[in-house]
């Protein structure tokens, strides 16, 4: 039986940053001991990040778990937006960890939901009180992650998917024009090309290049140096750029439609959870009529969507907790 002296190593690995932590095991629960964030692309591999985090003399570890943005097969994963892979066997060998688990980052996020409190969520749509059934997570960030939680009548079981790479589905003339614009640049236009950090930039460039908006010099200049999505969001929120505001309006509407698509495909009557940093930063807009209308606008099944709870995950430790608890469970069962 694990004691407080046992440590769990966990990581939420992203295309932009990697969040690494150690947890004490206390009475079957996890207590955060130490954590650190690292810029992922500054390192040649995950093991290099772990060496820096754990130091020259790593502590004894009971197990380790890592959420990875991409497909996980046979203990190996190639993060979608990074140029290095992850191997559970290599981590186990180098750091003397008996149990190392890799899971899709959105699966980790989904696992973490059950370990959060009510104040870790912001309500976008209340839906039916006490709603039960399947759930899903849609997380726009560097890419567009998605995962499902199957309800067996007693508990939820998490499964990963790569739904963000499915085709972008335009719903009106403007979005059809956006698709046509993106098809000139990409052989395949996925939902991720629109509903993600890169999607915000793609929408902005579409409006600019098709003369559907006017670019102001300060925005163009700042985008040469700073993250485009952050620049667009700043100028949209302070009211200094109409085209930036229109960009976010389109983004939020497309996010609502895509979240609804995922909910329908997974029959997520138990709730849709929006993860990642973007929904938190754009919370006011996501709680607006634009998002809710796009989410509920599903023709004959609109009433079903109106009864579906929609929440934004405010706690950025959700995926980290999910990876850690998955590792803890793994240590009990192996």
N, C-alpha and C positions, 0 to 999 in steps of 0.2 A: 504493500500500500504506500503510495507516494506521501512524503511528509513535507514540511515547510522547507527542508534542506534540498529538496528536489527542484530543479529548474527546468522550465520549458522554454525553448528558443523558438521564436515565431517571426515571420516576416510577411509584410504586405508589399509585394514587388510590383512596381509600376513602371510605365515607360518613361515617366518624368522623375519620380522619386521612389526610393525603397525605404520602407518604415520597418525597422528591426527592433525587437524587444525581448527581454527576459522576464518570465513570470515565475513567482513562487507558487507551489501547489499547497493550498491550505484547506483541509477538509473537503477535498474533491473540487474545490473552486480555485480559480486563478487570481492572483494578486500581482499587479504590475510592480516589477522590481527596477527595471531600467529600460530606457528606450532611446532611439536615435534615428533621425532621418538622413538619408544620403542621396545625392543626385545620381541616379542610376547610370546615365551615360558616361559619367566620369570614371567608371570602373570597368575593367576588362571582363569581369565575371562576378557572380554572386559571392563565391568563396572569398574574393578579395575584400568585399564589403564586410563579410562575417569575420575575417581576420582582424580588420580594423576595429570592429565592434567588440569582439571577445578579448582582444589583446593577446599578448605573447603566451599567457598561461590560461587557456579557456577553462571555465569552471565545469564540474561534472554536469552532464545534461541527461535528463530522463528521456526526452524526445524533442523533435523539432518539426515544425510545420510551416509551409510557405504557400501563400496564394500567388499564383503566377498568371500574368495576362496572356493566355494562349492555351493551346491544346496540351493536355498532360497525358502521356502514354507511357506505361511501363516505367514509371519513376523518372521520366525525362520530360523536359518541356523547352520549347523555344519561344520566349516572350515575343509577342507580335510586333511590338515597336522598339525592340532592342536587338543589338547584333550579337548577343551572347546567349548561350543556353544554360539550363540548370539540370544537374544530375543528382538525384537523391543519394545514390551510392557514393559519389565523390564527397558530398557533404558529410555523410555518415563516417566515411573512412578518415577524412582529414581532421574532423572535430570530435571523433570518438563518440558519436551519438547512436545509441542502439536502434532507435526508431525515427526515421525521417520520412515525412509525408509531403507530397506535392499535390496541390489541388488548384483548379482554375481560380483566378482571383475573385470572380463573381460568385463562385461556389463558396469561397471563404467568406465573402460579404454576406451571403445568404445564411450561412451557418452562424454568423455573428449576430444576426437580428434577434435571435431568441435570448441573447445575453445582454440586451440593452433594456433601458428603462423607458417609461412613457415619455419623459421629457427629452429623450434622445431623438424624438421624431417631431416633425412639423406637419400638420394636417393640411392637405390640399383639397381633398374631398372626403367627407366623413363616411359616405356610403351607408350601408345598413349597419345598425348597431349590433355588435357581437358577430360580425360576418365570419364565416368559417369556410374552409375549403383550401384549394391550392393557392399559392402565392407566387409572385415573381419579383425579380429585381432587375431594374434597368438603370445602368450607370454610365452616363456620358462623362468622359474625362479625356485623356490623351486619345483613347479610342472609344468604342461603345460596347460595354460589357453587358451580358444578360445571363440570368440563371433562373431556375424554377425551384419551387418547393412543393413536392407532392404531399397531400394530406391523406393519411391512411385511416382517418377517423380518430386517431389518438395522438399522433405526432407528425411533424413535417420531415420529409426526406429530401435532401438537397441534390440537385443534378445540374451540371454545367451545360452550356451550349455556346455556340458561336453565332447567335442570331443577329448580332450587330453587322455581320458580313453578308447577310441576306440583302436582296435588292432593295434599294430605296424606292418607295411607292408614292409618287406625286399624286396630289388630290385635287389640284386646280391648275388653271392656266399658268400662274406664276411659278408653281413648283414644277410643272412640265418644262417650262423654259429653263429653270434651274437644272433639271436633269439633262436637258439638251446641251447646256453650257458645260456641265461636268463630263459628259460623254466625249467631248472634244479633247479632254485631258486624260481620261481614264478609260481603260477597256471595260472595266466593271465598276458601276457606281453603286456602292453598298449604302445602307442606312448610316453607317459610320462616317461616310464622306459628308454627311449633312448634320447628323445628330452627335456631335463630339466637339472637342476643342478645335480640331482641324475644320470641322463643319462650320463653325462660326466664321472662321477666316474665309472659307469657300463661299459662303453666302454673301459676305461683304464684297468679295471680289466680283461675284456675279452681278450684284447691284451696280457696282462701279463700272465694270466693263461693258455692261449692256445699257448704260445710261439710264438706269432706274433710280439713280441717286447721285448726289454731288459729294465728292470727297473733299474734305477740308484739309489744308496744308499741314496743320498741326498733327492730325491723325496719321497722315502719310509719313510724316517725319518720325513720329514716335514708333510706328510699326517697323521701321528700319532697325531699331535698337531693342525694343521690348517685345514681349509676347503679344502677338496680334489679338488674341482673344481678350486679354486683360485690357489692352488699349481700347478696343471696341466697347467693352463693357463699361469702362470708366467714362467714356465720352457719351455713351447712351444714358447712363445713370445721371450724369450731371446736366444733361439736356443740351450739350454743346454741339452735338452732331445728329442730325435727323437720320442720316443713312445708317449710323451705328444703331440707333434705336430701332429702325426698321429691320436691321439684321437680326437683332435679338428677338423681335416680334415673330419673325419667320422661324427662327431657331426654336423658340418655345412652342410654337404651334406644331412644328414637325416632331418635337419631342413628345408632345401630348399624343399625337397620332401614333407614333412608334410604340409608346408605352401601352397604348390601347391595343395595338396589334399583338404585342406580346401577351397581354392579358387574355385576349380572345383565344390565341393559339394554345395557351396553357390552362384555360378556364380558371383564371385566378380570382375567384369570387372572394377569397380570403384577404385580398389586398395586393396592391402594386406599390413597391417601394423604390424610390428614386435614390440612387447612391452616387458617390463621387463628389468632387468639389464643386462642379459647375451648378448643380441644382441648389446647393447651399448658397452660393454667391448670387444666384438669380432667383432666390426664393420669392421675393415680392412679385416678380413677373410670372413665376410658375403658379402662384396662388391667384393669378388673374383670370379673367373670363376667357382669354385667348387659349390658354392651356386646357382649361376644363372643357371648353366647347370642343376643341380638337379631340380630347380624350373620349368624350361621350358621343361624338358624331359618328355613329356606326350603324346608321340606317335602322333596320328592323331589330337590331340588338342594342340600340341606344339605351333602352331602359335597364338592361343588364349592366351596362357600363356605369350608369348613374348610381347604381346600388353598390358599386365596387369602391372600397376605400383606397385612397391614394395618399401616400405619406412620403415625405423627404427625410432621409436619414441624416441627422445633424451630427452625430458622433463619428468622427473620422477614424475611430479605433475599431469600427465594426468588422472589417476584413481581417485586421490583426487578431482580434479576439476569436474570430471564426477559425483562423489557421491554428491558433494556440489551443483552442478546445478540441479541434480535430486531432491535433497531435497528442493531447492528453488522453482522449478516447482510444487512440491507436496504441498508446503505451499500456492501457488496461487489457486490450484484446489480443495483443501479440506476445 
